[in-house]
Amino acid sequence: MDPTIARETWRTLEPVHGAIYFVPEAREEYASLGVRDRMRGYFASRSAPMGAVQAEVVIATFFNFDPDLVRSSVDGVWEQVTPASMLAARLRAADRMIRRLAPDAIAAGDIAEASELARAAAIAACERPEGRPLFAGHASLDWPDEPHLVLWHAQTLLREFRGDGHVVALAVEGLDGCEALVTHAAAGDVSAEILRATRQRSGDDWLAAEERLRSKGWLDPDLALTDLGRERRAWIEQRTDELAAAPYDAIGVDGCERLRELVRPVSRAMSAAFG
């Protein structure tokens, strides 16, 4: 599969999954289990497919969040809830959010065809779990029955498959979590302020990462990417695309085009969750 086509297919579908991190339904479902802190709910629900793992495993697989944030969010959570209960709560939240944000898509029936295409790609991804621990945990879960939840679960698998590959590419380049965020900000896609806030990186961590990247020749004195920085950042993105492309061979170019066509209305509706 052309990595560019695979990337565009993933991007079209990503809001279907990504909305779960922003909607009130998720916070409500986790709070019903006693998990009321937003970040505690995020880390517990997303890491739950790997089982009751310790904070260090979450730090390794989630890669770019402040380690102290992860520890404070994960430590003790599995004494409060079980991974199974968090997974059930997340699926209930996904059901509620899709029904609220995209009721017309469910009623139209196109989501059934889309779910089968996405599922075929996700099942193909399940044949390649090596080196992808977060994806592998999700791949061990049972498939839901309803088409809109099949679509959500399929995209969850595909995005974790891609995400694990992205971590591999970052690690090959020798970047740590904070350095990865600094290069992301320097590329201009997302501001440093947003990245620091959402990953709760301290000013000292950020400044130290900038200094390390300057010493590597990736950043100039004005904190812009140098030619070397742009070259290596481009390699990371290209390698991520290449590592994520194989599952889409299962549906081919025409299947990817059809999947994007079917899912666009749902994705646009789900994007409302991002504000």
C-alpha positions in Angstrom: 0.0 0.0 0.0 1.2 3.5 -0.8 2.1 5.0 2.6 0.5 8.3 1.6 -2.9 6.7 0.9 -2.7 4.7 4.1 -1.9 7.9 6.1 -4.8 9.8 4.5 -7.1 7.0 5.3 -6.0 7.0 8.9 -6.4 10.7 9.2 -9.9 10.6 7.9 -10.9 8.0 10.5 -8.9 9.3 13.4 -11.6 11.5 14.9 -13.8 8.4 15.2 -11.5 7.1 17.8 -9.8 10.3 19.1 -13.0 12.0 20.3 -13.1 9.5 23.2 -10.4 11.6 24.9 -12.5 14.7 24.9 -16.2 13.8 25.4 -18.1 14.1 28.6 -19.4 10.6 28.2 -16.0 9.2 28.9 -15.5 11.3 32.1 -19.0 10.3 33.3 -18.4 6.6 32.7 -15.0 6.6 34.4 -16.4 8.7 37.3 -19.1 6.1 37.8 -16.3 3.7 38.7 -14.7 6.2 41.1 -12.1 7.4 38.6 -12.8 11.1 38.6 -9.5 12.7 37.6 -9.4 13.3 33.8 -5.8 12.2 33.3 -6.2 9.2 35.6 -9.1 8.1 33.4 -7.2 8.7 30.2 -4.1 6.6 31.2 -6.2 3.8 32.9 -8.6 3.4 30.0 -6.0 3.5 27.2 -3.5 1.2 29.0 -6.2 -1.2 30.3 -5.9 -3.6 27.3 -2.3 -4.4 28.5 -3.7 -5.4 31.9 -2.9 -4.0 35.3 0.5 -2.8 34.3 2.7 -0.5 36.4 3.3 3.1 35.6 6.7 2.4 34.0 5.1 0.3 31.3 2.7 3.2 30.6 5.6 5.7 30.5 7.4 3.5 28.0 4.4 2.9 25.7 2.9 6.4 25.8 6.4 7.9 25.3 6.0 11.7 25.6 4.0 12.4 28.7 5.8 13.7 31.8 6.8 10.6 33.8 5.7 12.0 37.1 2.3 12.8 35.6 2.0 9.1 34.5 3.1 7.8 37.9 0.7 10.0 39.8 -2.1 9.0 37.5 -1.5 5.2 37.3 -0.1 4.4 40.8 -2.9 2.7 42.7 -5.5 2.9 40.0 -5.7 -0.9 39.6 -6.4 -1.2 43.3 -9.4 1.0 42.6 -10.8 -0.5 39.4 -10.0 -3.5 37.2 -8.8 -3.2 33.6 -12.0 -5.1 32.5 -14.3 -2.5 34.2 -12.4 0.4 32.6 -12.6 -1.2 29.2 -16.3 -1.8 29.6 -16.7 1.9 30.7 -14.8 3.1 27.6 -16.9 1.1 25.2 -20.1 2.4 26.8 -18.7 5.9 26.4 -17.9 5.3 22.8 -21.4 4.0 22.2 -23.0 7.0 23.8 -20.7 9.6 22.1 -21.3 8.2 18.6 -25.0 8.0 19.1 -25.0 11.6 20.3 -22.6 13.1 17.8 -23.4 11.1 14.7 -27.0 9.7 15.0 -27.7 10.3 11.3 -24.7 8.2 10.2 -25.9 5.3 12.3 -29.4 5.6 10.9 -28.2 5.8 7.3 -26.6 2.4 7.4 -23.4 3.5 5.6 -21.5 2.9 8.9 -22.1 -0.9 8.5 -20.1 -1.0 5.2 -17.5 1.3 6.6 -17.1 -0.9 9.7 -16.4 -4.0 7.6 -13.7 -2.2 5.6 -12.1 -0.9 8.7 -12.3 -4.2 10.4 -10.6 -6.0 7.5 -7.7 -3.6 7.7 -7.5 -4.0 11.5 -7.6 -7.8 11.3 -4.7 -7.6 8.9 -2.8 -5.4 11.4 -3.3 -8.2 14.0 -1.1 -10.4 11.9 1.8 -8.0 12.6 1.9 -7.4 16.4 5.7 -7.7 16.8 7.2 -4.7 18.6 3.8 -3.1 19.2 2.8 -3.6 22.8 0.0 -1.1 23.1 -1.6 -2.3 19.9 -1.1 -6.0 20.9 -3.1 -5.4 24.1 -6.0 -3.8 22.1 -5.8 -6.7 19.6 -6.5 -9.2 22.4 -9.9 -7.6 23.1 -13.2 -9.1 21.8 -14.8 -7.3 18.9 -18.1 -5.5 19.7 -21.2 -6.4 17.8 -22.8 -3.2 16.7 -21.4 -1.7 13.4 -20.6 1.8 14.9 -18.7 0.2 17.7 -16.9 -2.2 15.3 -15.8 0.9 13.4 -14.6 2.6 16.6 -12.7 -0.5 17.7 -11.2 -1.0 14.3 -9.9 2.5 14.2 -8.6 2.1 17.7 -6.5 -0.8 16.6 -5.2 1.0 13.5 -4.2 4.1 15.4 -2.4 2.2 18.1 -0.7 0.1 15.4 0.5 3.4 13.9 1.4 4.9 17.2 3.6 2.0 18.3 5.4 2.3 15.0 5.9 6.0 15.5 7.5 5.3 18.9 9.9 2.9 17.1 10.9 5.6 14.6 11.4 8.1 17.4 13.5 5.7 19.3 15.7 4.8 16.3 16.5 8.6 16.0 17.5 8.6 19.7 14.9 11.0 20.8 13.3 11.0 24.3 9.7 11.9 24.9 10.3 15.6 25.6 12.7 16.0 22.6 10.0 14.5 20.4 7.6 17.1 21.6 10.1 19.9 21.0 10.7 18.8 17.4 6.9 18.6 16.9 6.6 22.2 18.0 9.5 23.3 15.9 7.9 21.8 12.9 5.0 24.2 13.4 2.2 21.7 13.5 1.2 22.4 17.1 2.4 25.1 19.4 4.9 24.5 22.2 2.4 25.8 24.7 -0.2 23.3 23.8 2.2 20.4 23.7 3.7 21.3 27.1 0.3 21.8 28.6 -1.3 18.5 27.4 1.8 16.4 28.3 2.4 18.5 31.4 6.1 19.0 30.7 7.9 21.4 33.0 9.7 24.4 31.8 13.0 22.9 32.9 12.4 19.7 31.0 11.5 21.6 27.9 14.5 23.9 28.1 16.9 21.0 28.6 15.4 19.1 25.6 15.9 22.2 23.5 19.5 22.4 24.5 20.1 18.8 23.7 18.6 19.2 20.3 20.7 22.3 19.6 23.8 20.3 20.6 22.7 17.5 18.1 22.4 20.1 15.4 18.6 19.7 15.0 17.7 23.2 16.3 19.2 26.6 15.5 19.7 29.4 18.1 16.2 30.6 17.4 14.7 27.1 18.1 13.8 26.5 14.5 14.6 23.2 12.8 17.9 23.2 11.0 18.3 21.4 7.7 19.4 18.4 9.6 16.4 18.7 12.0 14.0 18.9 9.0 15.7 16.0 7.3 15.5 13.7 10.4 12.0 14.9 11.3 10.9 14.1 7.7 12.5 10.6 8.0 10.5 10.0 11.3 7.2 10.8 9.6 8.0 8.9 6.5 9.1 5.8 8.4 6.0 6.1 10.6 3.8 6.1 7.4 5.7 3.1 6.0 5.4 1.1 9.2 1.6 1.8 9.3 0.8 1.0 5.7 0.7 -2.8 5.5 -2.8 -3.3 7.1 -4.5 -1.3 4.3 -3.3 -3.8 1.7 -6.2 -5.9 2.9 -8.7 -3.4 1.4 -6.6 -2.0 -1.4 -6.7 1.5 -2.9 -10.4 1.4 -3.9 -11.3 0.1 -0.4 -9.4 3.0 1.2 -11.1 5.5 -1.0 -14.5 4.0 -0.3 -13.8 3.9 3.5 -12.9 7.6 3.5 -16.0 8.5 1.6 -18.2 6.6 4.0 -16.6 7.8 7.2 -16.2 11.5 6.4 -19.6 12.5 7.7 -19.0 10.6 10.9 -15.5 12.0 11.3 -16.8 15.6 10.8 -19.5 15.0 13.4 -17.0 13.5 15.9 -14.6 16.4 15.4 -17.1 18.5 17.2 -15.7 16.9 20.4 -12.4 18.6 19.8 -13.9 22.1 20.1 
